[in-house]
Amino acid sequence: MRRPQIDEAGLDAYLNKWAERNLGRWLKSCFMGTVGTIAGLNPTYCSIVPAGETAAVGSFLVLDPTYQPTVGDPVECMWRDDKGGYVLGPILGAAAKARVAGSAGTADPGNTGGVMYLQDTGASPNSGGGAIFGALQGFFAGIKGLLQDGNNNSRGDLAFYVRRATTDASLSEVMRLDSASGLLKNIVIPRVRCHDTGNQSTNSGTFTAITFNSNDYDSFTSMHSTSTNTSRITISVAGKYRLTAGIKFAANATGNRAARFLLNGATVIAEDHCFASTGGTEVTSFTLCAERNFAATDFIEVQAFQSSGGALNVITDADDSPNFAASWFSL
């Protein structure tokens, strides 16, 4: 006799117990039926309910491992995992035929819809059910509800996690849907903004790369260093980025001024020029903006030019000058 199987779920039945074929792990319980909790359960056709399990109102259809489900049967398998949670999911099909045990009766449940309900037993902030996604090599992504308000009609966020590198021991949160605002937050995207806290001298008649000694934020993999190559923002993930920069020259009435973005020390991708301020009593300001597709490891610099005939400072002015930022917005 062929051993009962559910190929779509990777399950095999052995002596009235179900096992995950790929992982070689026994499922502690396996039910099918309506959403609820265990009551009047007859465990004849599944593994024994773990010690300490609490029965409550509701009824369940119990999956009989001697029955061979066919593709098309709307079966819902529910089992207790090693961490004490429940997993509930449909095996979709055309006809509903299954044996029934306990208080559920013997009627065919029919082709009905269902929900997946993931709950833990905690009531403290950030408690909540979750789902983990994995393959034979292990888990790599997850979704989790995070309780924020435990009063009636509980409110909670929904967080998304991934393993960002094969060397990571755990998953990292990369995005969260905030229940209070309805907005996405904690989105991990490559973006950086830096500034400098001191005046920088530039020579007349040549472009000078501006350096930045402080980071306002650097949310990815160190796109700007405050100790090495401090004039550069280095692209960490290929894609389209928006660049902005602001610089101010000290007041001087002689010559021209210019500012530009330079890619990889060779390619000008945006540039602006103007005359020095009349009378030499006003500073000369530039705000640069550009969008471009970049490859990983590309680097960009802000360069300043002046032709006053002598040294002239790019001045520091609170948060306004000099500053330099890059933000990813599309692949």
ZIURSUL-V232255 format. One line per field, one symbol per residue. ss: DSSP state (@ for helix, = for strand, . for the rest). phi: phi as a letter, one per 20 degrees, with the letter a starting at -180 (. if undefined). Layout:
ss = ???
phi = ???
This chain:
ss = ....==@@@.====..====....==....==..........@@@...............==............======.....======..........@@@.........................======..============.....========.........======......==.....=====....===.....==....=====.............===....===========......========...=========..@@@...===========....========.....===..=...=.========.
phi = .ffgbcffdmdcdclmcdceffemcfefbbcbqefrcfbmfdegdbfffggnfdebfpbcedfefeeefdgoffedecbeefdnedccbedfaecdcbfccmeencfffmecebcdddbdeecegmfqfbcddbcgfpebbacbecgdbefglgdbecddcbeebfefebedfdabeeffdmdfclfecfbbbcbcdcfcfcefnbecfedcdbdfabecdlfcdecclfedddfecgqecddcbccceffaedndcbbbecelmbdedabbcaefffnmddfddccdbbcaecegngcccdcdcbcfnbfbeeeebleebecbbbbfcaf
